[in-house]
């Protein structure tokens, strides 16, 4: 993609205002030779942005409320009502009428004034009925709801009719469209418009000459909300301030007669909406918890339940020891999605469970690409900006997960990915469940769920810093298939043998960190960690809030008192502005670099890590640059609100490090004390796995999880390509679902008509007794050249006597598939998951290799406790689904 | 994002810890006087006290800025204080009087940026400040000021272009470094 230096997207890129896919596309394009000018422009823009942020930050003075004012607010907060003397923003019917009349927006009056309980219940009923009606629409068409209201010009892809005529030929298209129209109207009336992507229409017009200018610059396209001509107000913002104020004031004067509280006309509508929505929030707690995801959750819950009911009970014995009995029952329960080989776009369209469609009601850019390629969209395709004009999900942010489909071994014999030792997704999912709601499907990264648990380690052989073990047994949720478990276990390093530690804590001390489960937890954990460190280890503290500050220069642990005092002195306060914090942290870490030691920056934050500017790309670039210095990064997420899962995970990824989510003191100890003291010792970096499958035995395969860790096959041998790190005692487990040769994957695609079938094409070679070959590449922590090891797996390794670990890991993966409502979950359901986990609860029980448990009993107990906690979590999840 | 486990007081306290100062600064750009800005912000938090927690969560920042902005405009109207631009400028300058962490070598550039910013059209300046000082997204800024995302995007792009031109000299220097 050629990018000119004047491309307005460059600014959005620098400001991190692009959607993930677009951001990645620009990032990739900027690396191209032909885009050198654009690259230079990005560098320049970053400087402008950084300088501006810096200049503005000097303006921040310590203005505060008076203590008295603050106390009054807290008093009101405690009472949960506003003081009688300050009745501002009380909405009155007359005002609401005026707003409606003035703006011509049809709004239901009931909603604004504090509704009575029966009104709220009535509204909840209406919302429920609407959801049911949407459910009955043809699959996929629901994403067109509202979009044509936002975009009345009627661009190609906003036309439901065009879409419908492709998938529903012969049906009553007029009827469906009419039904959609009424649903739309009622959605808006029921206050659900925004959930389905309704844009705020409260903006004023743009003066004609500005509009022309904007259009010339490519800002408009089909992307504006089509407000032209609907409102007569000039754009307030294009007028110098005093005039603007006068205009506002004039409006108020007119409205004073109506005893309007305070706000201007346009603003009234939106503020009203907020008010109304706030009042209406009570009847639908799920909607409140995660509004954008809610339609999906609502929809997916009954689906899961129905399938649980319709599937026969499966016992653990059947699955593991008599798997052939269960054959054939797995075919039900799949969505419309097909394999990659045929009709990919069609499958995607029909499949409601695709997160990128269901969660935001809009086709993903990839899908648009597919549609475009297939000629669905025609030439009038509006600019991509159309999509970016939509409200993005605020608050918690998760990158979409696109599950891998089954790949044909003949077409793609190699599977390559980077290892990932992150565990954050598991504790985050646990947090969702404990709060009584289902997790955002995109928060469920199955590999992190799996890697959260400890398994029986494989002993390293020779000089290799890790052991590799492979186990293949029938797949519990798809008994005709096999499941292959590849485990990489980092060697244990004796605490005595390790080099000195050089730790720099980079702590978010913004006001939001003051909760008991945030900064106080960080402090407590740090003090516990301190006890584990040696006197010659070093610790430094850098905080960031209103400004970054080096609280404690790198100090030897021998001077424990100074460190403890510094930790004690930490307190939360001020807004988040991490400018320079990360630079300072890395500078200290580099200055005290210990050869062969532990050099690590540990970031603890609860939210958006706004270093310098919000330009995500810049932040990632910064971290990537610093990671080259062999200083590793641990990213720890704390607390709830504003939690930016995607950012932290990517930071850890770019920073050669790991990421964990801390939801309580037990987790803090696990990560910061039990693991950090032992396993922050990186034993190998850029660890890549490549598996070659033998088509004589395996027809298709599917890697479970690791969606965002995929590498190109050729990257395996390319030492310049970054990959994951592994620490002492860390374990990485990857699962492949394998379809034996001669069988079709479930869900499958039809055999090709015009090409040789797979069995025809199977090479005439001497039958190999190998099932697959697992290859790993890794570098020493400070090395730059990789070494390779290979572990061939024999066909007769396939066992019916799976180990306890195998059963347990299947349970965890199965749980992830169920919670994600994955189309690949086969006959997995939560009851089956519990049964599998129970069968695999005792790690050393029935271990096929007859492993000699070298671990202390205590550690075995910990493993079992963690597994019991998982079982409890599954049971809790089940009660949520039944609710 | 959620705050189920927070009591209302904790929730308000948390919001206040984070947004009190930036909101006062923002309100002061409308009201001129610090005292009035404080009142406006106190009112904003009163409003938060009666808001539905779960509904505000996820867009706390734009919610607060919007309420604060509306309130500030209202107060300015009510008090019949049609402040000439120079007063607003003075207010801004007063607030720059005590910069807590000015890095010496950037002082000159900083002054230049602030001058350039004041020369921007008001809508651009407001969007620019909300973006770079308050770190709101385009969408959030639009929610605050009642503009579409594309309008906000346009304002910020225009402002960036202007500053880019003004800073040309500094930037070259910085590139060489």
Interface residues (C-beta under 8 A of the other chain):
Chain A: X8 X11 X12 X15 X17 X43 X44 X45 X47 X48 X49 X51 X52 X53 X54 X55 X56 X57 X58 X59 X60 X61 X62 X63 X64 X65 X66 X69 X70 X72 X73 X74 X76 X77 X78 X79 X80 X81 X82 X83 X86 X88 X89 X199 X200 X202 X203 X204 X206 X214 X217 X219 X220 X223 X224 X225 X227 X235 X236 X237 X238 X239 X240 X241 X242 X244 X245 X246 X248 X249 X252 X261 X262 X263 X264 X266 X267 X270 X271 X274 X277 X278 X279 X281 X282 X285 X288 X289 X290 X291 X385 X388 X389 X391 X392 X394 X395 X396 X435 X510 X511 X512 X514 X515 X546 X547 X572 X573 X574 X575 X576 X577 X608 X610 X613 X614 X640 X641 X642 X643
Chain B: X1 X2 X3 X4 X5 X6 X8 X9 X10 X11 X12 X13 X14 X16 X17 X18 X19 X20 X21 X22 X24 X25 X28 X30 X34 X37 X38 X39 X41 X42 X43 X45 X46 X47 X48 X49 X50 X51 X52 X54 X55 X56 X57 X58 X59 X60 X63 X66 X67 X69 X70 X71 X73 X74 X76 X77 X82 X83 X84 X85 X88 X92 X95 X96 X97 X98 X99 X100 X101 X102 X103 X106 X109 X110 X111 X113 X114 X117 X121 X122 X123 X126 X127 X128 X129 X131 X132 X133 X135 X137 X138 X139 X140 X142 X143 X145 X146 X147 X148 X149 X150 X151 X153 X154 X155 X156 X157 X160 X163 X164 X167 X170 X171 X174 X175
